[in-house]
């Protein structure tokens, strides 16, 4: 009887879907517009994305007037990205409007990444497809 219960339990576990892990998004990515390169890497327990090159020279749209003259290179555009049920989620800074959004990130293929910035708790999102550069 004990063996039958163990066997049934084992079969039940085999029937459960394996929780898929999203591929690691680490690397350097080119934004959809082609004007900015962002390096995604480990930052403590999470991932973050730092701008490594951009056609935008200064962070002119930053809501903090003290940061509007800083160089875009070195700005942390993606922060606190952690695995979620559908890829990764965290915070995304958009230097074009100076706002930070709740974000989603999903590796679509080894060379493409979908990045979505959302408002209203994820009800409205805008997405971009980024291309890996390294």
Backbone as a chain_set.jsonl record, in Angstrom:
{"seq": "XXXXXXXXXXXXXXXXXXXXXXXXXXXXXXXXXXXXXXXXXXXXXXXXXXXXXXXXXXXXXXXXXXXXXXXXXXXXXXXXXXXXXXXXXXXXXXXXXXXXXXXXXXXXXXXXXXXXXXXXXXXXXXXXXXXXXX", "coords": {"N": [[0.828, -1.191, 0.0], [1.923, 1.235, 0.832], [3.904, 1.575, -1.102], [2.347, 1.875, -3.367], [1.093, 4.301, -2.878], [3.321, 6.021, -2.83], [4.183, 5.661, -5.472], [1.988, 6.697, -6.883], [2.107, 9.346, -6.02], [4.583, 10.1, -7.087], [4.03, 9.866, -9.847], [2.127, 11.863, -10.065], [3.677, 14.123, -9.544], [5.304, 14.084, -11.804], [3.476, 14.799, -13.712], [3.009, 17.468, -13.277], [3.492, 20.72, -14.609], [6.731, 21.8, -15.475], [8.352, 24.534, -13.974], [9.237, 27.001, -16.006], [12.308, 28.59, -16.546], [13.213, 31.821, -17.364], [15.407, 32.738, -20.012], [18.677, 34.075, -19.346], [19.0, 37.55, -19.411], [21.385, 38.95, -19.542], [23.91, 41.023, -20.919], [24.803, 43.192, -23.714], [22.565, 45.421, -25.153], [20.842, 46.814, -27.959], [18.661, 49.488, -28.293], [15.298, 49.657, -29.64], [14.989, 51.906, -31.273], [17.579, 52.323, -31.983], [19.327, 54.159, -30.923], [20.528, 53.945, -28.451], [22.61, 52.013, -26.308], [22.447, 49.44, -23.942], [23.771, 47.897, -21.12], [23.018, 44.962, -19.542], [23.254, 43.484, -16.427], [24.187, 41.634, -13.439], [23.228, 43.147, -10.413], [23.793, 43.178, -7.354], [21.328, 41.306, -5.768], [19.613, 41.369, -7.865], [18.962, 42.263, -11.341], [20.292, 44.866, -13.405], [20.275, 47.629, -15.728], [22.594, 49.504, -17.436], [23.238, 52.46, -19.21], [25.449, 52.407, -21.875], [26.183, 53.635, -24.196], [24.918, 56.386, -26.089], [22.964, 58.433, -28.273], [21.821, 60.563, -27.174], [22.982, 63.186, -25.316], [22.762, 64.445, -22.747], [20.818, 64.083, -19.716], [18.315, 65.508, -20.072], [15.537, 65.54, -19.637], [15.074, 64.712, -17.094], [13.263, 64.579, -14.035], [14.45, 65.697, -11.816], [16.011, 68.643, -11.416], [18.733, 68.909, -10.812], [19.926, 66.765, -12.026], [19.786, 67.02, -14.74], [21.894, 67.832, -16.314], [23.647, 65.756, -16.353], [25.621, 63.207, -17.928], [24.286, 60.859, -20.259], [25.474, 58.404, -20.542], [26.221, 55.874, -18.357], [23.976, 56.134, -16.808], [21.573, 54.46, -14.866], [19.243, 52.724, -16.35], [17.55, 50.588, -16.194], [16.256, 48.918, -13.432], [16.359, 46.846, -10.492], [15.471, 44.37, -11.597], [13.878, 41.35, -11.585], [13.25, 37.779, -11.658], [10.033, 36.815, -12.884], [6.648, 35.631, -13.323], [6.338, 35.724, -16.076], [8.875, 36.068, -17.467], [10.839, 38.707, -16.577], [10.591, 41.319, -14.111], [10.503, 44.768, -13.05], [11.858, 48.039, -12.643], [11.815, 50.706, -15.003], [13.557, 53.317, -16.434], [12.752, 55.984, -18.479], [14.52, 57.939, -20.483], [13.618, 59.691, -22.418], [11.251, 60.868, -21.613], [11.693, 61.299, -18.975], [10.532, 59.783, -16.984], [9.852, 57.084, -14.663], [8.938, 53.764, -14.994], [6.88, 50.894, -14.192], [8.185, 47.854, -15.149], [8.507, 45.244, -17.62], [10.371, 42.504, -18.796], [11.415, 40.352, -21.279], [13.135, 37.658, -22.645], [13.118, 36.941, -25.922], [14.399, 35.535, -27.898], [17.751, 34.262, -28.463], [18.879, 36.619, -29.434], [17.055, 38.685, -29.228], [15.055, 40.852, -27.256], [12.213, 41.636, -25.394], [10.934, 44.551, -24.123], [8.855, 46.15, -21.857], [7.2, 49.006, -20.764], [5.044, 50.01, -18.208], [1.924, 51.437, -17.01], [-0.622, 52.273, -14.583], [-0.791, 49.958, -12.966], [-0.005, 47.955, -14.736], [-1.941, 47.834, -16.671], [-1.825, 49.387, -18.967], [0.569, 49.194, -21.388], [3.622, 49.844, -23.139], [5.633, 48.512, -25.613], [8.943, 47.523, -26.653], [11.278, 46.095, -28.929], [14.424, 44.909, -28.387], [17.782, 44.454, -29.618], [20.412, 42.144, -29.337], [23.814, 43.016, -28.927], [26.26, 41.901, -28.418]], "CA": [[0.0, 0.0, 0.0], [2.808, 2.38, 0.924], [4.558, 1.722, -2.395], [1.35, 2.37, -4.32], [0.905, 5.731, -2.597], [4.527, 6.693, -3.303], [4.179, 5.622, -6.937], [0.971, 7.648, -7.336], [2.634, 10.678, -5.746], [5.639, 10.318, -8.073], [3.394, 10.113, -11.139], [1.482, 13.171, -9.991], [4.733, 15.13, -9.691], [5.736, 14.092, -13.204], [2.437, 15.446, -14.494], [3.0, 18.913, -13.062], [4.374, 21.416, -15.553], [7.97, 22.336, -14.895], [8.379, 25.986, -14.017], [10.274, 27.395, -16.951], [13.112, 29.757, -16.183], [13.506, 32.666, -18.511], [16.843, 32.848, -20.297], [19.372, 35.209, -18.732], [19.087, 38.673, -20.341], [22.659, 39.663, -19.406], [24.601, 41.351, -22.161], [24.595, 44.547, -24.198], [21.404, 45.446, -26.041], [20.568, 48.028, -28.707], [17.241, 49.812, -28.221], [14.569, 49.545, -30.899], [15.273, 53.101, -32.081], [18.973, 52.261, -32.409], [20.097, 55.298, -30.436], [21.087, 53.708, -27.121], [23.044, 50.657, -25.945], [22.275, 49.229, -22.509], [24.372, 46.652, -20.629], [22.258, 44.35, -18.449], [24.129, 42.612, -15.634], [23.824, 41.476, -12.024], [23.428, 44.265, -9.482], [23.361, 42.587, -6.092], [20.439, 40.15, -5.923], [18.754, 41.572, -9.036], [19.643, 42.713, -12.548], [20.064, 46.264, -13.753], [20.768, 47.984, -17.052], [23.311, 50.778, -17.45], [23.478, 52.978, -20.559], [26.88, 52.419, -22.192], [26.353, 54.625, -25.257], [23.641, 56.981, -26.467], [23.039, 59.651, -29.064], [21.394, 61.619, -26.259], [24.151, 63.563, -24.537], [22.424, 64.804, -21.36], [19.543, 63.594, -19.173], [17.603, 66.789, -20.024], [14.135, 65.393, -19.224], [15.002, 64.188, -15.73], [12.444, 65.444, -13.178], [15.319, 66.366, -10.847], [16.816, 69.638, -12.143], [20.162, 68.711, -10.544], [20.436, 65.654, -12.836], [19.537, 67.283, -16.157], [23.156, 68.054, -17.03], [24.507, 64.564, -16.302], [25.774, 62.43, -19.15], [23.418, 59.684, -20.325], [26.321, 57.232, -20.343], [26.357, 55.581, -16.936], [22.663, 56.199, -16.144], [20.911, 53.17, -14.672], [17.962, 52.824, -17.036], [16.76, 49.428, -15.765], [16.664, 48.61, -12.062], [15.661, 45.851, -9.675], [14.831, 43.38, -12.461], [13.873, 40.03, -10.952], [12.389, 36.816, -12.355], [8.604, 36.84, -12.604], [5.945, 34.531, -13.985], [6.47, 35.838, -17.526], [10.166, 36.694, -17.746], [11.402, 39.497, -15.492], [9.889, 42.582, -13.872], [11.248, 45.725, -12.242], [11.646, 49.456, -12.931], [12.447, 51.179, -16.229], [13.637, 54.769, -16.573], [12.699, 56.415, -19.873], [15.15, 59.256, -20.552], [12.932, 60.562, -23.374], [10.236, 61.661, -20.907], [12.139, 61.496, -17.594], [9.676, 59.048, -16.049], [10.185, 55.704, -14.339], [7.755, 52.926, -15.154], [6.939, 49.475, -13.877], [8.605, 47.254, -16.404], [8.599, 43.812, -17.879], [11.457, 42.186, -19.705], [11.327, 38.944, -21.661], [14.047, 37.242, -23.701], [12.306, 36.282, -26.942], [15.328, 34.633, -28.586], [19.091, 34.632, -28.0], [19.281, 37.94, -29.92], [15.997, 39.693, -29.094], [14.521, 41.07, -25.914], [11.058, 42.529, -25.397], [10.91, 45.386, -22.933], [7.577, 46.856, -21.788], [6.986, 49.948, -19.674], [3.607, 49.969, -17.933], [1.286, 52.33, -16.039], [-1.902, 51.805, -14.046], [-0.675, 48.576, -12.493], [0.208, 47.024, -15.833], [-3.076, 47.832, -17.59], [-1.405, 49.987, -20.231], [2.005, 48.978, -21.57], [4.232, 50.063, -24.445], [6.74, 47.561, -25.738], [9.989, 47.664, -27.654], [12.127, 44.923, -29.123], [15.836, 45.269, -28.417], [18.635, 43.472, -30.276], [21.679, 41.916, -28.635], [24.949, 43.522, -29.685], [27.516, 41.174, -28.135]], "C": [[0.873, 1.256, 0.0], [3.492, 2.648, -0.421], [3.59, 2.289, -3.442], [1.13, 3.876, -4.134], [2.102, 6.523, -3.096], [4.572, 6.747, -4.83], [3.171, 6.631, -7.491], [1.45, 9.08, -7.143], [3.706, 11.043, -6.781], [5.064, 10.607, -9.449], [2.717, 11.478, -11.175], [2.515, 14.286, -10.159], [5.219, 15.221, -11.128], [4.735, 14.814, -14.089], [2.382, 16.948, -14.318], [3.913, 19.593, -14.072], [5.607, 21.949, -14.839], [7.926, 23.856, -15.006], [9.565, 26.406, -14.88], [11.002, 28.629, -16.437], [13.38, 30.538, -17.448], [15.011, 32.687, -18.744], [17.413, 34.124, -19.678], [19.495, 36.355, -19.746], [20.403, 39.442, -20.279], [23.309, 39.869, -20.77], [24.342, 42.795, -22.532], [23.55, 44.526, -25.296], [21.258, 46.815, -26.693], [19.061, 48.273, -28.676], [16.612, 49.75, -29.615], [14.856, 50.729, -31.826], [16.717, 53.149, -32.572], [19.848, 53.368, -31.864], [20.793, 55.075, -29.099], [21.47, 52.243, -26.961], [23.015, 50.552, -24.425], [22.896, 47.886, -22.142], [23.578, 46.169, -19.422], [23.168, 43.354, -17.751], [23.595, 42.516, -14.21], [24.164, 42.747, -11.261], [22.928, 43.775, -8.129], [22.51, 41.365, -6.365], [19.565, 40.252, -7.172], [19.619, 41.884, -10.256], [19.38, 44.201, -12.734], [20.649, 46.502, -15.135], [21.338, 49.379, -17.041], [23.524, 51.202, -18.905], [24.984, 53.056, -20.793], [27.189, 53.315, -23.39], [24.968, 55.119, -25.666], [23.872, 58.201, -27.346], [22.55, 60.841, -28.251], [22.57, 61.941, -25.344], [23.847, 63.755, -23.056], [21.047, 64.274, -20.994], [18.59, 64.781, -18.981], [16.16, 66.695, -19.537], [13.975, 64.856, -17.811], [14.16, 65.133, -14.865], [13.254, 66.191, -12.112], [16.217, 67.359, -11.597], [18.321, 69.461, -11.943], [20.771, 67.608, -11.407], [20.326, 65.905, -14.341], [20.803, 67.514, -16.976], [24.064, 66.826, -17.012], [24.521, 63.857, -17.654], [24.83, 61.228, -19.108], [24.23, 58.4, -20.115], [26.543, 57.046, -18.846], [25.041, 55.634, -16.177], [22.073, 54.789, -16.048], [19.485, 53.295, -15.196], [17.002, 51.721, -16.586], [17.214, 49.077, -14.359], [15.759, 47.565, -11.424], [14.871, 44.852, -10.512], [15.018, 42.002, -11.832], [12.97, 39.085, -11.729], [10.937, 36.958, -11.91], [7.947, 35.716, -13.398], [6.1, 34.561, -15.502], [7.751, 36.576, -17.894], [10.73, 37.372, -16.523], [10.548, 40.746, -15.306], [10.728, 43.459, -12.965], [10.879, 47.142, -12.637], [12.441, 49.869, -14.168], [12.407, 52.702, -16.268], [13.649, 55.106, -18.059], [13.301, 57.809, -19.968], [14.456, 60.208, -21.527], [11.829, 61.388, -22.715], [10.58, 61.882, -19.435], [11.323, 60.747, -16.557], [10.18, 57.626, -15.838], [8.895, 54.904, -14.332], [7.977, 51.545, -14.558], [7.257, 48.788, -15.189], [8.599, 45.747, -16.416], [9.687, 43.609, -18.914], [11.352, 40.707, -20.01], [12.292, 38.67, -22.806], [13.212, 36.431, -24.692], [13.115, 35.253, -27.731], [16.719, 35.007, -28.088], [19.506, 36.049, -28.392], [18.206, 39.002, -29.815], [15.405, 39.665, -27.69], [13.308, 41.987, -26.06], [11.007, 43.237, -24.058], [9.609, 46.174, -22.961], [7.558, 47.749, -20.563], [5.495, 50.09, -19.468], [3.189, 51.021, -16.914], [-0.025, 51.693, -15.598], [-1.86, 50.327, -13.673], [-0.527, 47.551, -13.591], [-0.94, 46.974, -16.824], [-2.711, 48.399, -18.964], [0.108, 49.857, -20.333], [2.403, 49.343, -23.001], [5.48, 49.202, -24.502], [7.709, 47.964, -26.841], [10.707, 46.337, -27.76], [13.559, 45.406, -29.261], [16.633, 44.118, -29.038], [19.968, 43.366, -29.541], [22.84, 42.353, -29.53], [26.257, 42.817, -29.377], [27.264, 39.715, -28.021]], "O": [[0.606, 2.212, -0.727], [3.642, 3.799, -0.831], [3.981, 3.085, -4.295], [0.998, 4.621, -5.104], [1.938, 7.575, -3.714], [4.957, 7.764, -5.408], [3.463, 7.337, -8.456], [1.228, 9.934, -8.002], [3.729, 12.165, -7.287], [5.551, 11.494, -10.149], [2.736, 12.162, -12.198], [2.255, 15.278, -10.839], [5.514, 16.311, -11.618], [5.114, 15.384, -15.112], [1.769, 17.64, -15.131], [4.999, 19.088, -14.36], [5.521, 22.481, -13.732], [7.506, 24.395, -16.03], [10.725, 26.194, -14.529], [10.387, 29.582, -15.957], [13.734, 29.969, -18.481], [15.795, 32.656, -17.795], [16.708, 35.119, -19.514], [20.04, 36.154, -20.831], [20.524, 40.493, -20.909], [23.258, 39.005, -21.646], [23.737, 43.542, -21.763], [23.624, 43.736, -26.237], [21.514, 47.844, -26.068], [18.275, 47.38, -28.992], [17.308, 49.785, -30.629], [14.953, 50.554, -33.04], [17.044, 53.924, -33.471], [20.994, 53.513, -32.288], [21.568, 55.923, -28.657], [20.756, 51.348, -27.413], [23.485, 51.44, -23.714], [22.599, 46.864, -22.76], [23.473, 46.864, -18.411], [23.775, 42.493, -18.387], [22.668, 43.231, -13.831], [25.23, 43.338, -11.436], [21.753, 43.947, -7.804], [22.92, 40.479, -7.114], [18.849, 39.306, -7.499], [20.845, 41.782, -10.208], [18.365, 44.725, -12.273], [21.418, 45.689, -15.648], [20.651, 50.335, -16.681], [23.941, 50.394, -19.735], [25.709, 53.684, -20.022], [28.338, 53.714, -23.58], [23.982, 54.384, -25.601], [24.86, 58.916, -27.18], [22.829, 61.99, -28.592], [23.093, 61.053, -24.671], [24.596, 63.279, -22.203], [20.21, 64.043, -21.867], [18.116, 65.032, -17.873], [15.613, 67.692, -19.066], [12.858, 64.574, -17.377], [14.321, 66.351, -14.947], [12.795, 67.197, -11.57], [17.101, 66.938, -12.344], [19.104, 69.826, -12.82], [21.994, 67.516, -11.515], [20.744, 65.061, -15.133], [20.778, 67.402, -18.202], [25.146, 66.855, -17.599], [23.554, 63.911, -18.414], [24.602, 60.648, -18.046], [23.719, 57.423, -19.568], [27.0, 57.959, -18.159], [24.985, 55.222, -15.018], [22.075, 54.031, -17.018], [18.628, 53.903, -14.554], [15.785, 51.906, -16.599], [18.412, 48.949, -14.106], [14.583, 47.423, -11.761], [13.732, 44.523, -10.179], [16.136, 41.55, -11.582], [12.029, 39.527, -12.387], [10.646, 37.187, -10.736], [8.63, 34.941, -14.068], [6.003, 33.518, -16.148], [7.702, 37.606, -18.566], [11.066, 36.712, -15.539], [9.862, 41.18, -16.232], [11.561, 42.967, -12.204], [9.717, 47.423, -12.933], [13.58, 49.445, -14.361], [11.339, 53.302, -16.148], [14.464, 54.574, -18.813], [12.655, 58.779, -19.571], [14.685, 61.416, -21.467], [11.499, 62.476, -23.188], [9.849, 62.571, -18.723], [11.413, 61.048, -15.367], [10.838, 57.043, -16.7], [7.893, 55.312, -13.745], [9.111, 51.082, -14.435], [6.667, 49.104, -16.222], [8.673, 45.079, -15.385], [9.892, 44.444, -19.796], [11.213, 39.892, -19.098], [12.272, 39.368, -23.82], [12.672, 35.378, -24.354], [12.584, 34.234, -28.173], [16.855, 35.986, -27.353], [20.387, 36.628, -27.758], [18.418, 40.126, -30.271], [15.277, 38.622, -27.049], [13.367, 42.994, -26.765], [11.034, 42.608, -23.0], [9.287, 46.801, -23.971], [7.864, 47.306, -19.456], [4.749, 50.271, -20.431], [3.98, 51.442, -16.07], [-0.474, 50.7, -16.171], [-2.757, 49.554, -14.01], [-0.885, 46.388, -13.402], [-0.921, 46.148, -17.737], [-3.223, 47.949, -19.99], [0.842, 50.346, -19.474], [1.627, 49.172, -23.941], [6.277, 49.168, -23.565], [7.353, 48.637, -27.808], [10.744, 45.554, -26.811], [13.873, 46.21, -30.138], [16.214, 42.961, -28.991], [20.571, 44.374, -29.172], [22.844, 42.093, -30.733], [27.271, 43.105, -30.012], [28.195, 38.944, -27.787]]}, "num_chains": 1, "name": "protein.A"}
